């Protein structure tokens, strides 16, 4: 099957749509930028972008949200006119990259008895939530607390498997695996800073590969971040990119 960004799961709801864009909104977690944004179907003119910008800012302000975020059509560079405007208006511009792998192509991972990967159940849910909270608190207590509630809802979702990695019995890493008919999507993969460079991330991925050996494993990486280099070394196939821009108002 052909994998595209359309295969990527989004924690959000489409609340408005026209020929130019889709508006995604997630009242369950208003502070999550990745769930509250506009995605353009085609590149807007500068005037069209400014209209969409005004619409989204007013919509977000009514909901107490301080940010605006926009995604652009996949595999296309942002036109210079828009880039100039975004830079002048102090927007951050970045891009995402889509990767996929057949599980049998994932490299062998050296066995390490210090690392144990567990499926999250009622028994270890508290440890999973605590680890996630520690990683999210850097974005503020409100964000971290709301993320806990989101993770509890995800725990009840039969299409998402949460995994917890322990290092010598201490919670050290976690991931969500979003399961569909043909794919298993790695989402929110993270390893506590105190336990990095011990092979925990690779061990988590190997668990995913072994569990979903009959599916294509997919993920989205930040195009400007270092983990994408790890994915390339692990034989993931690069499939495309998507630019986005966002701004947080004072």
C-alpha positions in Angstrom: 0.0 0.0 0.0 1.1 3.6 -0.5 1.7 5.4 2.8 1.0 9.1 2.9 0.4 11.7 5.7 -3.2 10.7 5.4 -2.3 7.5 7.2 -1.2 9.5 10.3 -3.6 9.6 13.2 -4.6 13.0 14.6 -6.0 13.6 18.1 -8.5 16.1 16.8 -11.9 16.8 15.1 -12.6 18.6 11.8 -14.9 21.4 12.8 -14.9 23.3 9.5 -13.9 22.6 5.9 -14.0 24.4 2.5 -12.1 24.2 -0.8 -9.0 25.8 0.7 -8.5 24.2 4.1 -9.6 21.9 7.0 -9.9 23.3 10.5 -8.9 20.8 13.2 -10.0 21.5 16.8 -9.5 19.5 20.0 -11.5 20.9 22.9 -10.3 18.0 25.1 -6.8 19.7 25.0 -6.8 23.2 23.7 -3.1 23.8 24.6 -1.9 21.0 22.3 -0.8 22.8 19.1 -0.6 19.5 17.1 -4.4 19.1 17.6 -5.6 22.6 17.0 -4.7 24.1 13.6 -5.7 24.7 10.0 -4.4 22.5 7.2 -4.4 24.0 3.7 -5.4 21.7 0.8 -3.7 24.0 -1.7 -1.3 26.9 -1.1 -3.3 30.1 -0.3 -2.5 33.4 -1.8 -1.2 35.9 0.8 -4.6 37.5 1.1 -6.2 34.1 1.6 -3.7 33.2 4.3 -4.3 36.5 6.1 -8.1 35.7 6.1 -7.5 32.2 7.4 -5.1 33.7 10.0 -7.7 36.2 11.3 -10.4 33.4 11.3 -8.2 31.0 13.4 -6.9 33.6 15.8 -10.4 34.8 16.5 -11.7 31.2 16.9 -8.8 30.4 19.3 -9.2 33.6 21.3 -12.8 32.7 22.0 -11.6 29.4 23.4 -8.8 31.0 25.4 -6.0 29.7 23.1 -2.9 31.8 22.5 -1.5 30.1 19.4 -2.2 29.8 15.7 -0.8 26.9 13.6 -1.0 26.1 9.9 0.1 23.1 7.9 0.7 23.3 4.1 0.3 20.8 1.2 2.7 17.9 1.4 5.9 17.6 -0.6 5.8 21.2 -1.6 8.0 24.2 -0.6 6.2 27.2 0.8 6.1 30.0 -1.8 8.5 32.9 -1.2 5.7 35.5 -0.7 4.3 33.5 2.2 7.7 32.8 3.7 8.5 36.5 3.6 5.2 37.3 5.4 5.7 34.6 8.0 9.2 35.8 8.8 8.1 39.4 9.1 5.2 38.3 11.4 7.6 36.3 13.6 6.2 32.9 12.9 8.2 29.8 13.5 8.5 27.6 10.3 9.4 23.9 10.4 8.7 20.7 8.6 7.8 17.1 9.3 9.1 14.0 7.6 7.2 10.8 7.1 8.9 7.4 7.5 7.9 3.8 7.1 9.5 0.4 7.5 8.7 -3.3 7.1 9.4 -4.9 10.5 11.7 -7.5 9.1 14.0 -4.7 7.9 14.6 -3.3 11.4 18.1 -4.0 12.6 18.8 -6.7 15.2 18.9 -5.2 18.7 21.4 -6.6 21.2 19.6 -8.2 24.1 19.9 -6.2 27.4 18.4 -7.8 30.5 18.3 -4.4 32.2 15.6 -3.2 29.7 12.1 -4.6 29.9 9.2 -3.4 27.6 5.7 -3.8 28.9 2.2 -3.3 27.5 0.5 -0.8 29.7 -2.3 -2.3 31.8 -4.1 -1.3 35.0 -1.1 -2.7 36.9 1.5 -0.3 35.4 -0.7 2.6 34.2 0.2 4.8 37.1 4.0 4.4 36.3 3.2 5.2 32.6 1.2 8.4 33.5 3.9 9.5 36.0 6.7 9.2 33.4 4.7 11.1 30.8 3.9 13.8 33.4 7.6 14.3 34.1 8.3 14.7 30.4 5.4 17.1 29.8 5.8 19.4 32.9 8.4 21.5 31.0 5.4 22.8 29.0 3.6 23.9 32.2 1.5 22.2 34.8 -1.8 22.8 32.9 -0.5 21.1 29.8 0.9 18.2 31.8 -2.3 17.6 33.8 -4.4 17.7 30.6 -2.0 15.3 28.9 -2.6 12.9 31.8 -6.3 13.0 31.1 -5.7 12.5 27.4 -3.4 9.5 28.2 -6.2 8.0 30.3 -8.6 8.3 27.4 -6.0 6.7 25.1 -5.6 3.8 27.6 -9.3 3.0 27.0 -9.0 3.1 23.2 -8.6 -0.5 21.8 -7.0 0.9 18.6 -4.0 2.3 20.6 -1.4 0.3 22.5 0.7 2.1 25.1 4.1 0.7 26.0 6.3 1.4 29.0 10.0 0.6 29.1 11.8 -0.1 32.3 15.5 0.2 32.9 16.6 -1.9 35.9 12.9 -1.7 37.1 12.6 2.1 36.8 10.2 3.7 34.2 12.5 5.1 31.5 10.6 5.3 28.2 7.2 5.1 26.6 5.4 5.2 23.3 1.9 5.0 21.8 1.2 2.6 19.0 -1.8 3.5 16.8 -3.1 0.3 15.2 -5.0 0.2 11.9 -5.7 -2.5 9.3 -2.4 -2.2 7.5 -0.2 0.0 9.7 1.2 0.4 13.2 2.1 4.0 13.9 4.8 4.9 16.4 3.7 8.1 18.2 5.0 10.1 21.1 8.1 7.9 21.5 10.2 9.3 24.4 13.0 8.3 26.7 13.7 10.0 30.0 16.9 12.2 29.7 18.5 10.3 32.6 18.2 7.0 30.6 19.2 8.0 27.1 21.9 6.4 25.1 21.3 3.0 26.7 19.4 1.5 23.7 15.9 1.9 25.3 14.4 3.6 22.2 15.7 0.9 19.9 14.3 -1.8 22.3 10.9 -0.2 22.3 10.9 -0.1 18.5 12.0 -3.7 18.3 9.0 -4.6 20.6 6.7 -2.8 18.1 8.3 -4.6 15.1 7.9 -8.0 16.8 4.3 -7.4 17.9 3.2 -6.0 14.5 5.3 -8.0 12.2 2.5 -8.2 9.6 2.0 -4.5 9.3 3.9 -1.5 7.9 5.3 0.5 10.8 5.1 4.3 10.2 6.0 7.5 12.1 6.4 11.2 11.6 9.7 12.9 12.7 10.6 16.5 13.2 12.6 17.4 10.1 14.9 19.7 12.1 15.5 17.2 15.0 18.2 14.6 15.5 16.0 11.4 16.0 15.3 11.3 12.2 18.9 10.4 11.7 18.4 7.4 14.0 15.4 6.3 11.9 17.5 6.5 8.7 20.2 4.3 10.3 17.5 1.8 11.4 16.4 1.3 7.7 13.2 3.4 7.8 12.3 4.7 4.3 11.8 8.4 3.9 8.4 9.0 2.2 7.8 12.8 2.2 7.6 16.0 4.0 5.2 18.7 5.1 5.9 22.3 6.1 4.1 23.9 9.0 4.2 27.3 10.7 3.0 28.5 14.1 3.0 31.5 16.4 2.2 32.0 20.1 0.7 35.4 21.0 1.8 37.2 24.1 
